[in-house]
Amino acid sequence: MQPGPYNAITDVPGIQVGHFTDLENLTGVTVVFPEHGAVAGVDVRGSAPGTRETDLLNPVNLVEQVHAVVLSGGSAYGLEAAQGVMRWLEEHGKGYPVGNQTAQALVPIVPAAVIFDLLVGSSTVRPSAEYGYRAAQNLKGGPVEQGVVGVGTGARNGGLKGGTGTASLVMSDGVVVGAIVAANAHGRAHDPVSGEIYARFLEQNGEFKLRHTPRPLAAPDYSDIFAETFVRSSTVIGCVATNARLTKAQAQKIAQMAHDGIARAVYPAHTMFDGDVIFCLATGEVDLEGPAELSRLGAVAADVFARALVHGVLQAYSVGGLASYRDLYEQ
């Protein structure tokens, strides 16, 4: 197994990504678009989530496929960005058909989740429907821009600058798993004593490009992880995609297992100050043989998600009064 050619969620055939970045106000939107639709699941683990259309992904509910996933800054205000993505999808003939012989319409199914970034850039300028529309206009396959871009523009991770990250892995049976993440956790992705990246052990082919040799990890210090200066509303959100054929229930299970990637990459994870949300998209090109194969897919998804989160931290640069990891630990 090894990363795909782009080491990005776009290594999953048919998956495109579009960003809109507002550097002046340090916020933005990222859209994940399965060209031919995808079966979707979601799992919410954080205690302060901001979401849209997640109930629709429950396996007992009607709609089987989604047409895009929106990841946005702006806290609850940023959910408006999904309206712009819906408009773009409708213009391009994408949506759930409703109506009868005399009246018909398309309703694009666009789940969304947001991060809290209101205290990094502007607290009054947030992603709007126009931001979402422009992110959709930027949809493309191939390499995915990372760092201070899209949803990760105003991200803050463990007191440092966070960002948007992506990664992938291609398995020997042809199953591809990719992830895109807004690294915006309350917890740190690094040991505050040595500066070591917690999830460095998951690195594939030197992808993190760390300039220091591995450093020892210190024992956890519980005294300051919720200090007043460190406590902020946070949230890691993201999307896992695969070319495997999954039911809605199976996609939900993969999203659930992918949350382990946050716990591998960040300490502490899933706090009262995080609204962690992970979506799963399955395009249905490769059959799985049974529960064991599904479990392996979930384990891979967790590791790919962790690697994508690390990329979001390492690709970020210092801005908005927040120092980047590389500026602090790789000088």
N, C-alpha and C positions, 0 to 999 in steps of 0.2 A: 504494500500500500504506500502511496505517496500523494502529495498535493497535486491538484490538477494544474494545467498550464498557466493559469492566472492566479492560483492559490486564492480563489475568491468564490463567492456564491454563484457567480456567473459561469463557473465550470459545470454546473448542472445545466444540461441542455434545455434551452427555452426560457431560462431565467435572465431577466434584464434588471438593471439598477439605474435609478436616476436620482441625482442630488440637486437641491437648490440651497445655496449657501448665502447667508446674510452676515458678512464679516463685520459690517459696521455695528450691528446690534447683537452679534454673536449668538445666532440661532439659525435653525434651518430644518430642512425636511429631506428624508430619504424614502424613495418608493421602490418596492420590490414587486416586479411584474412577471408573472408566468404567462408567456405569450398565448398559450392555449388553455389557460385556466389551470387550477390545481386543487386537489382535495386538501383541506386545511384542518389543523387542530391548534389549540392554544392551551397554555398552562400559566396561571398567574400565581406567583409565590410571594411577592412583596406585599407589604402591609399598607402601601399608599399608591395603588395603581391608578392610572388614567387611561381608560380604554374605550373602544367603540366597536360594536358588532361582535363582541366575543361570545355572547350568548348564542348567536346564530351558529357558531362552530360546535356547539354541543352535539354529540352524535345522534341524539334523539330528534333534532330539529331538521327542518325541511331541506335547506339548500346544501348541496353536496360540494360545490366548488366555489372558490373565491377568484376575483379577477385582479386583485392587487392587495398589498399590505403596505400601510403607511406608518413610518416611524418619524416622530416629529418632536422638536423642542417646543417650548412655550407652556409647559404644564397643561392643565385642562383646556386652556385657550387654544392650544395647538391642534386639538382634535378637529378644528375647522378645516385644516389642510386637506382632510380626506374628501371634503366636498369638491375641491378643485380637481382632485384625482378622478372622482366620479364623473365630472364634466368632461374631462379628457377621454375617459374610457367610453362614455356615451357617444362622443364625437367619432370614435374609432370603432363603433359597432360592437363593443364589449359589454356584456351584462346578462343578467338573468331575465329571460323573456317572460313577460306577463301579459295577460289579456286574452282576447278571443278573436274570432274571425273579423269582427268589425272594429276593434280597437286593440292595439298592441303597443307595448313599450318595453324598453330595456332598463333594468335596474342593476347597475354595477354593484357587486358585493365587495366592500372595501373595509376590512377590519383595520384598526389603528391602535397605536399605543404612543404615549408621550413620556418625555423626561422632564424633570424640573431643571430649568436653566435660567430662571428669571433673575437670579442674583449674580450671574456671571457677566452678562451683557446688559441690554436694556430690560427693565422690568415692565415696560409699557408697549414695546414692539414685539409682537409674537407672530409665529407662522400663521398665515391666513390661507383662505382658499386659493388665492393667487399664487402663494408659495407652492402649494401642492400641485397646481396646474403646471407651473414652470418646472417643477421637479419631474413630472410626468413627461414633459416635452424633452427632457434630457435623458430619457431612458435609452440604454444601450447595453449590449453584451460586452465581453472582453474584460480588460483590466478595470478595476474599480478603485477610484480615488479614495484614499484613507486619511485619517487624522482629523484636522480641523475643517470638516466639510460635512454638509448635509445635517442629519440629526445630531452628529457629534460636535457641531460647531461650538456650542456653548457648554459642552459636557465637562464635568469635573469628577475625577475618580480618586478617591482616597486623599483628598486635599491637593492633588496635582491636576494638571490639565488632562482631561480625557479626550476621547475622540471616537470616530467611526473606524471600525476594523472589520476585516473579512478574512476568511480562510476556507480551505476545502481539503478533501481527501477522496481519492479514488481507490475503491476496493477491488480485489482480484476478480470478483464475480461481475464487475461492470457497474456496481452501484456507486453513485457519486453522492457525496454529502458536502454541502456548503453552508456557511453561516455568515451573517452580517450582524454587527453588534454596535450599540451605542454604549461605550465604556463610561459609565456615569454612576458608579457604585459609591455608597457611603464608605464601604471598606476599601482597604488598600490592595493594589495588585502587586505590591512589593513589600519586602521586609524593611521596616523603618530603621533597623539597626545596620544591616549590611547593605541594604539597597537591592538585594537579589529579587528577581521576579519569581513569584511563587510558582507559576505554571511553566517555568523554563524547561522542566523535564519533559514537557509535551512537544517541544520544538521539533520541527521536521526540516531536514536539510539546511540547517543554519538560517532559517527564515527570519528569526528575530534580529539577527545582525548585532547582537550585543558585543560591545567592545571589551568587556571584562570577563575574566574567567569565572566559573561558578563560585559563588560565595556561600558560606554557611548560613543557615536560617537560625534566627534567635528564637528562644522559647517565647510564646505569646505573652504580651504585657497587657493585662486587662484594664489597667488603671486609666488610660487616656483615650480608649477607642470611642468613647462617647463624651469626650470633653466638649464644653460649650462651643469653643472655637471650631470644632471639627464636625459638630452635628449640623447637618443641612438636609433638606429634602433632596433625595437622590433618585435612583432607579436605573437598573440595567434593562434595556429592552433590545429585542433582536428577532431574527428570523432564521430558522434552519430550513434548508431546501434539499430535496433528494429526488432522484429519478426513479425511486422505487414506487411500486404500486401499493398504496395504503388505503385502508378505509378511514373514515373520520375518527373512529375510536383509536385506530393504530397511530394516526397522525397526532392525536392528543397524547398518546403514550410517549411518542418520540419527543414531543415538546416538553413533557414532564421530565424525562430522563436528561434532556439537554440542560435543564437547570443545574444539574450536577457540575456542569462546566463553570458556572459562576462560582460555586463553592470551591472548585479547584484553583480558580484564578484569583479569587478575591477573599480577603479575610477582614471582618466577618461578612457573611452574605445573608441576604433575605432579612434585613433588619426592619424595625418599625419605621425607618426613614427611607426605605427603598420600596419601589412599586414594581418589582421585577416581573416582566412579561416576555414569554417566548412563544412565537408562532412557528408552526411547521407547515411547509408546503410540499406536496408530493405530486409529481407530474405523471407518474404511472407508467413508465417505460420498461421497468425491470420487475419481474415477479419475485417475491420472497417465498421461501419454502415453508416457513412455520415460525413458531414462537422464538426459537433459538436465533433465527436470522433477524427477527424483529428486535430482539434484545441486543444483538451485536450492533445493529444499526443505531439503536439508542445510545449505546456506549460510545460509538464513534462520534455521534452527534454531540455528545457532551464534551469530548476532547476538542472537536473542531470549534465548538462555540467558545471554549476557553482560549484557544489559540487566537481566534478572531478578537476576543476582548483584549488580549495582550497586544495585538497589533494596533488596536485603537489607542492604547496608552502610549506605545512606543512611537507611533507615527504622529502624535500630537506635538505641537510646538508651544512655547510659552506665549500666552496672550491673556488679556483680561485680568491681569494681576495674579494669574496662576502659573507657576513654574512647571515646565515639562519634566518628565522622568529623565530624559537624556541630558537636559541642562543641569540637573541636580546630581546625577549619579554616573554620568559618562564623560565628564570633563577630563 
